[in-house]
């Protein structure tokens, strides 16, 4: 699977349907014009404590909120390769992968 070029985009991420994107693999184009503004906003949310007003505080939720708010060009890697389901990096990259957490992990034990 070839990754899309990052020359014209800011963020690559594996999306998931009806849930926040998976955050074990996110790539940012640090040369993207205006990209540093994204990281300043991210930093400010935590330093000011504004993050605690969000519905959820974990990195996946906050990162996706900022991705949408920032509106920099982004590519959903899962959609780009036609992936279905949980779309975590292990399942997308490693043949036969099965990174399992929570109920999925417990159901296979």
C-alpha positions in Angstrom: 0.0 0.0 0.0 1.6 3.3 -1.1 0.8 6.3 1.1 -0.5 9.5 -0.5 2.0 12.3 -1.1 2.1 14.8 1.8 3.3 17.6 -0.3 -0.1 19.2 -0.6 -1.7 18.0 2.6 -1.3 18.6 6.3 -2.6 15.4 8.0 -2.7 11.7 7.2 -4.8 9.6 9.6 -6.7 6.3 9.6 -10.4 7.2 10.0 -13.1 5.0 11.4 -16.8 5.2 10.6 -19.0 6.6 13.4 -16.1 7.0 15.8 -13.1 9.2 16.2 -10.1 8.3 14.0 -7.5 5.9 15.2 -4.4 7.8 16.6 -1.6 5.2 16.7 -0.6 6.5 13.3 -1.0 10.1 12.4 1.4 12.0 10.1 1.7 15.8 9.9 3.4 17.7 7.1 5.6 20.0 9.2 6.4 22.1 6.2 2.8 22.9 5.4 2.1 26.6 5.5 0.2 27.5 8.6 0.7 24.1 10.2 2.4 25.5 13.2 -0.9 27.2 14.1 -2.4 23.8 14.5 0.2 22.8 17.1 -0.1 26.2 18.9 -3.9 25.5 19.3 -3.3 22.0 20.5 -0.8 23.2 23.1 -3.1 26.1 24.2 -6.0 23.7 24.8 -4.0 21.8 27.4 -2.1 24.8 28.9 -5.3 26.8 29.4 -7.3 23.8 30.6 -9.9 24.4 27.8 -9.6 20.7 26.9 -11.6 19.8 30.1 -14.7 21.5 28.6 -14.7 18.9 25.8 -17.0 15.9 25.7 -13.9 13.7 25.8 -10.3 14.6 26.8 -8.2 11.8 25.2 -5.7 12.5 22.4 -7.9 10.9 19.6 -10.9 13.0 20.4 -8.9 16.3 20.8 -6.7 15.7 17.7 -9.8 15.0 15.6 -11.6 18.1 16.9 -8.6 20.2 16.0 -8.2 18.5 12.6 -11.8 19.5 11.8 -11.6 23.0 13.3 -8.2 23.8 11.7 -9.5 22.7 8.3 -6.1 22.0 6.8 -6.0 19.5 4.0 -6.2 15.9 5.3 -6.4 12.4 3.9 -8.2 9.6 5.6 -5.9 6.6 4.9 -8.6 4.0 5.7 -10.9 5.6 3.1 -8.1 5.9 0.6 -7.4 2.2 0.6 -11.1 1.2 1.0 -10.6 -0.3 4.5 -13.7 -1.2 6.6 -14.1 -1.7 10.4 -11.9 -0.5 13.2 -9.1 0.7 10.8 -6.2 0.7 13.2 -2.6 0.8 11.8 -2.0 -2.8 12.8 -4.9 -4.1 10.8 -4.2 -1.9 7.8 -0.5 -2.5 7.5 0.1 -6.0 8.7 -1.5 -8.9 6.9 -3.7 -10.8 9.3 -3.3 -8.1 11.9 -5.6 -8.1 14.8 -4.9 -5.4 17.3 -7.7 -5.8 19.8 -8.8 -3.8 22.8 -11.7 -3.8 25.2 -14.7 -6.0 24.3 -13.0 -7.3 21.1 -10.0 -8.5 23.0 -12.0 -10.1 25.7 -14.3 -11.9 23.2 -11.3 -13.7 21.7 -9.8 -14.9 25.0 
